[in-house]
């Protein structure tokens, strides 16, 4: 009889431990799956985009990549009213602009007009969002990495 009680207590302890572990893992996973809600202060908000890599194709093959990271400022009040965050639009327009710009000499980036690039991005993103969301677009990083440099 004592042996049965001891086995039942052990089984109960195992069941409680497994149940608690599953409950905690489910709870932490469900919290991690939800994107954090962004609360914006009043005034201008400063946000960085993810680093983008744009392939540069010449002579029928990829010669390297333009690596860029942008920063944009936007009115916090307008951002709260948007149904989607503007970062995806900024990154998409930057990729399209860099990839499709025939004037871009990727081997000599010093001649590229970054002011015009930033202004074009701001105008296109605001047009796509159908609101004057972006106040300014800043270029934090804009480099060319050749295919040979990647192999090292």
TITORMI-432102 format. One line per 8 residues: number of its first residue (from 0); their letters; for each residue x, y, z of C-alpha. Coordinates in nm, 2 decimals. Layout:
BEGIN
NUM	A	X,Y,Z  ... $
***
This chain:
BEGIN
0	XXXXXXXX	0.00,0.00,0.00  0.28,0.24,0.09  0.45,0.15,-0.24  0.14,0.23,-0.44  0.11,0.57,-0.27  0.48,0.64,-0.34  0.44,0.56,-0.71  0.12,0.77,-0.73 $
8	XXXXXXXX	0.30,1.07,-0.57  0.59,1.03,-0.81  0.36,1.01,-1.11  0.16,1.31,-0.98  0.49,1.51,-0.95  0.59,1.42,-1.30  0.25,1.51,-1.45  0.26,1.85,-1.27 $
16	XXXXXXXX	0.61,1.92,-1.38  0.54,1.84,-1.75  0.22,2.04,-1.74  0.39,2.34,-1.59  0.67,2.32,-1.85  0.42,2.30,-2.14  0.22,2.59,-2.00  0.53,2.81,-1.96 $
24	XXXXXXXX	0.66,2.73,-2.30  0.32,2.80,-2.46  0.29,3.13,-2.27  0.64,3.25,-2.37  0.60,3.14,-2.73  0.26,3.32,-2.77  0.41,3.64,-2.62  0.71,3.63,-2.85 $
32	XXXXXXXX	0.49,3.58,-3.16  0.31,3.91,-3.10  0.49,4.21,-3.24  0.56,4.47,-2.99  0.32,4.76,-3.02  0.51,5.07,-3.10  0.42,5.37,-2.89  0.53,5.69,-3.04 $
40	XXXXXXXX	0.60,6.01,-2.85  0.48,6.34,-2.98  0.68,6.52,-3.25  0.93,6.36,-3.49  1.03,6.00,-3.46  1.36,5.87,-3.58  1.37,5.51,-3.71  1.64,5.29,-3.87 $
48	XXXXXXXX	1.56,5.05,-4.15  1.72,4.70,-4.17  2.04,4.68,-4.38  1.96,4.60,-4.74  2.18,4.43,-5.00  2.11,4.52,-5.36  2.29,4.30,-5.62  2.48,4.49,-5.89 $
56	XXXXXXXX	2.46,4.31,-6.22  2.70,4.39,-6.50  2.83,4.18,-6.79  2.57,3.92,-6.73  2.66,3.84,-6.37  2.65,3.97,-6.02  2.96,4.19,-5.96  2.88,4.27,-5.60 $
64	XXXXXXXX	2.63,4.43,-5.37  2.53,4.78,-5.26  2.49,4.76,-4.88  2.27,5.04,-4.75  2.10,5.13,-4.42  1.86,5.43,-4.41  1.71,5.64,-4.13  1.38,5.82,-4.17 $
72	XXXXXXXX	1.20,6.08,-3.96  0.83,6.09,-3.94  0.56,6.27,-3.75  0.45,6.05,-3.46  0.09,6.15,-3.49  0.08,6.05,-3.85  0.26,5.72,-3.77  0.00,5.62,-3.52 $
80	XXXXXXXX	-0.28,5.66,-3.78  -0.11,5.44,-4.04  -0.24,5.08,-4.07  0.11,4.95,-4.16  0.46,5.06,-4.05  0.64,5.26,-4.32  0.97,5.08,-4.29  0.88,4.81,-4.54 $
88	XXXXXXXX	0.79,5.07,-4.80  1.12,5.26,-4.74  1.32,4.94,-4.78  1.13,4.84,-5.09  1.16,5.18,-5.26  1.53,5.20,-5.17  1.59,4.86,-5.33  1.39,4.95,-5.64 $
96	XXXXXXXX	1.56,5.29,-5.68  1.92,5.15,-5.64  1.86,4.84,-5.85  1.69,5.04,-6.13  1.91,5.35,-6.14  2.11,5.35,-6.46  2.32,5.65,-6.35  2.46,5.45,-6.05 $
104	XXXXXXXX	2.83,5.37,-6.10  2.87,5.11,-5.83  3.24,5.11,-5.86  3.26,5.48,-5.79  2.99,5.56,-5.54  3.15,5.90,-5.45  2.97,6.05,-5.76  2.62,5.92,-5.66 $
112	XXXXXXXX	2.38,6.20,-5.56  2.26,6.08,-5.22  2.06,6.39,-5.16  1.85,6.32,-5.47  1.83,5.96,-5.38  1.69,6.05,-5.03  1.45,6.30,-5.17  1.32,6.05,-5.43 $
120	XXXXXXXX	1.27,5.79,-5.16  1.07,6.03,-4.94  0.85,6.14,-5.23  0.78,5.78,-5.35  0.71,5.64,-5.01  0.47,5.93,-4.92  0.30,5.88,-5.25  0.25,5.50,-5.19 $
128	XXXXXXXX	0.13,5.56,-4.83  -0.10,5.84,-4.96  0.01,6.07,-4.68  0.30,6.30,-4.59  0.44,6.04,-4.35  0.82,6.08,-4.40  0.97,6.42,-4.32  1.32,6.33,-4.41 $
136	XXXXXXXX	1.53,6.03,-4.53  1.89,6.00,-4.42  2.15,5.77,-4.55  2.34,5.60,-4.26  2.54,5.35,-4.46  2.59,5.32,-4.84  2.88,5.10,-4.95  2.97,4.87,-5.24 $
144	XXXXXXXX	3.11,4.52,-5.16  3.25,4.34,-5.46  3.20,3.97,-5.52  3.58,3.92,-5.46  3.56,4.08,-5.12  3.28,3.84,-5.02  3.50,3.54,-5.08  3.76,3.65,-4.84 $
***
